[in-house]
Amino acid sequence: MSTHEVPGYNVANNDTLHDGCWAELGSRLLSVDRIDDQVHFSLYDNDGLNVTRSALPVAEFARAFSGGDWLWHDKSPKPNRATLPAPVAVAV
C-alpha cells in the first residue's frame, strides 16, 4: 500500500520509516538510512544521473515530505537499483 504521508508520520497508517522506504514525484526519493533521530536520504532525478544527498531530523523530514503529491512506498521494493547510482553515507 502506498500513501502520501511519510511512513510513520500518521500512526493510523500502521507503517514505519525504515531503510528501503521510497517515494516518487517526478524524482525518486530513497531513504538511505535512519540513524537515531536523523533520516539520511538521496533524491534522484528521473534519469538517475543527478543525485542530491542530505539528512534531516525525522520530524522535520516527515513534515517536509508528507502530504502533497509525494507517493510513499514502505512495503514494495525500491526501483531497479541498476538504473540508479549507489547510495553513499552522508556525514552529519
ZAMARGU-4260 file (C-alpha; in steps of 0.2 Angstrom, whole numbers, plus 5000, padded with zeros to 4 digits):
<rodrens>
0) 5000/5000/5000 | 5006/5017/4996 | 5002/5034/5005 | 5005/5052/5003 | 5012/5053/5021
5) 5030/5048/5026 | 5028/5031/5034 | 5027/5033/5052 | 5020/5051/5051 | 5002/5046/5054
10) 5000/5031/5066 | 4983/5027/5059 | 4993/5020/5043 | 5002/5007/5054 | 5018/5009/5045
15) 5036/5014/5049 | 5050/5024/5041 | 5064/5012/5038 | 5078/5008/5026 | 5071/5004/5009
20) 5056/5016/5010 | 5055/5027/4995 | 5044/5040/4987 | 5040/5046/4969 | 5036/5063/4962
25) 5044/5067/4946 | 5060/5062/4955 | 5063/5047/4967 | 5067/5050/4985 | 5075/5035/4993
30) 5078/5034/5012 | 5095/5028/5013 | 5097/5026/5032 | 5089/5031/5048 | 5102/5034/5062
35) 5094/5039/5079 | 5083/5055/5075 | 5091/5058/5058 | 5085/5052/5040 | 5099/5051/5028
40) 5091/5052/5010 | 5096/5053/4992 | 5085/5062/4979 | 5087/5056/4961 | 5081/5064/4945
45) 5071/5053/4934 | 5086/5049/4923 | 5095/5043/4938 | 5111/5053/4934 | 5108/5068/4946
50) 5108/5065/4964 | 5107/5076/4980 | 5111/5068/4997 | 5106/5076/5013 | 5100/5072/5031
55) 5086/5079/5042 | 5079/5076/5059 | 5065/5063/5057 | 5051/5075/5062 | 5057/5088/5050
60) 5059/5076/5036 | 5041/5069/5039 | 5034/5087/5039 | 5043/5091/5023 | 5039/5076/5013
65) 5021/5072/5019 | 5006/5077/5010 | 5006/5085/4993 | 5010/5074/4978 | 5024/5063/4985
70) 5018/5045/4984 | 5027/5034/4998 | 5030/5016/4997 | 5036/5006/5013 | 5032/4988/5008
75) 5036/4987/4990 | 5054/4985/4983 | 5063/5001/4978 | 5065/5004/4959 | 5078/4994/4950
80) 5095/4999/4958 | 5104/4995/4941 | 5096/5012/4935 | 5101/5022/4950 | 5118/5027/4957
85) 5123/5018/4973 | 5119/5027/4989 | 5133/5033/5000 | 5134/5038/5018 | 5131/5056/5022
90) 5142/5063/5036 | 5132/5074/5049
</rodrens>
